[in-house]
Amino acid sequence: MNEGSRPWTRKPNRIGAPRRGWAIPPPPTAMPAPLGERLRTIASMALFVVLAGYVGFSAIRLGLLLWQRFALA
Protein backbone atom coordinates (compact mmCIF):
# COMPACT_ATOMS: atom_id res chain seq x y z
CA MET A 1 0.00 0.00 0.00
CA ASN A 2 1.30 3.42 -0.78
CA GLU A 3 1.02 6.36 1.56
CA GLY A 4 -1.68 8.04 -0.52
CA SER A 5 -4.24 5.33 0.12
CA ARG A 6 -4.09 5.83 3.89
CA PRO A 7 -4.39 9.59 4.49
CA TRP A 8 -4.60 9.29 8.29
CA THR A 9 -1.06 7.88 8.39
CA ARG A 10 0.54 10.92 6.72
CA LYS A 11 3.05 12.75 8.84
CA PRO A 12 2.69 16.50 9.52
CA ASN A 13 5.02 18.96 7.82
CA ARG A 14 7.98 20.62 9.55
CA ILE A 15 5.87 23.34 11.16
CA GLY A 16 3.61 20.75 12.75
CA ALA A 17 0.50 21.63 10.81
CA PRO A 18 -1.13 18.73 9.02
CA ARG A 19 -0.59 18.42 5.30
CA ARG A 20 -3.30 18.96 2.79
CA GLY A 21 -5.72 16.05 2.67
CA TRP A 22 -5.13 15.04 6.29
CA ALA A 23 -7.96 12.85 7.42
CA ILE A 24 -8.65 11.04 10.67
CA PRO A 25 -10.96 8.05 10.46
CA PRO A 26 -14.19 8.61 12.40
CA PRO A 27 -14.42 6.87 15.77
CA PRO A 28 -16.66 3.80 15.93
CA THR A 29 -20.19 4.65 16.97
CA ALA A 30 -21.35 3.29 20.29
CA MET A 31 -24.20 0.83 20.06
CA PRO A 32 -27.10 1.38 22.48
CA ALA A 33 -27.32 -1.12 25.30
CA PRO A 34 -29.81 -3.95 24.76
CA LEU A 35 -33.03 -3.77 26.73
CA GLY A 36 -32.16 -6.84 28.81
CA GLU A 37 -28.87 -5.33 29.92
CA ARG A 38 -30.55 -2.06 30.85
CA LEU A 39 -33.23 -3.87 32.85
CA ARG A 40 -30.55 -5.88 34.67
CA THR A 41 -28.66 -2.65 35.46
CA ILE A 42 -31.79 -1.01 36.88
CA ALA A 43 -32.60 -4.10 38.94
CA SER A 44 -29.09 -4.30 40.36
CA MET A 45 -29.12 -0.61 41.28
CA ALA A 46 -32.50 -1.01 43.00
CA LEU A 47 -31.25 -4.05 44.92
CA PHE A 48 -28.16 -2.10 46.00
CA VAL A 49 -30.30 0.78 47.31
CA VAL A 50 -32.58 -1.61 49.21
CA LEU A 51 -29.69 -3.50 50.79
CA ALA A 52 -27.84 -0.29 51.66
CA GLY A 53 -30.99 1.01 53.36
CA TYR A 54 -31.33 -2.21 55.33
CA VAL A 55 -27.72 -2.05 56.47
CA GLY A 56 -28.15 1.58 57.54
CA PHE A 57 -31.35 0.77 59.42
CA SER A 58 -29.68 -2.16 61.17
CA ALA A 59 -26.71 0.01 62.17
CA ILE A 60 -28.99 2.64 63.72
CA ARG A 61 -31.00 -0.03 65.51
CA LEU A 62 -27.84 -1.66 66.89
CA GLY A 63 -26.53 1.72 68.03
CA LEU A 64 -29.75 2.44 69.91
CA LEU A 65 -29.73 -0.99 71.55
CA LEU A 66 -26.11 -0.56 72.66
CA TRP A 67 -26.87 2.92 73.96
CA GLN A 68 -29.72 1.55 76.08
CA ARG A 69 -27.58 -1.33 77.32
CA PHE A 70 -24.61 0.76 78.43
CA ALA A 71 -26.47 3.93 79.52
CA LEU A 72 -25.52 5.33 82.90
CA ALA A 73 -28.92 5.21 84.54
Secondary structure, DSSP 4 states (H G I P E B T S, - for coil): --GGG-GGGPPP-TTSPPPTT---PPPPPPPPPPHHHHHHHHHHHHHHHHHHHHHHHHHHHHHHHHHHHT---
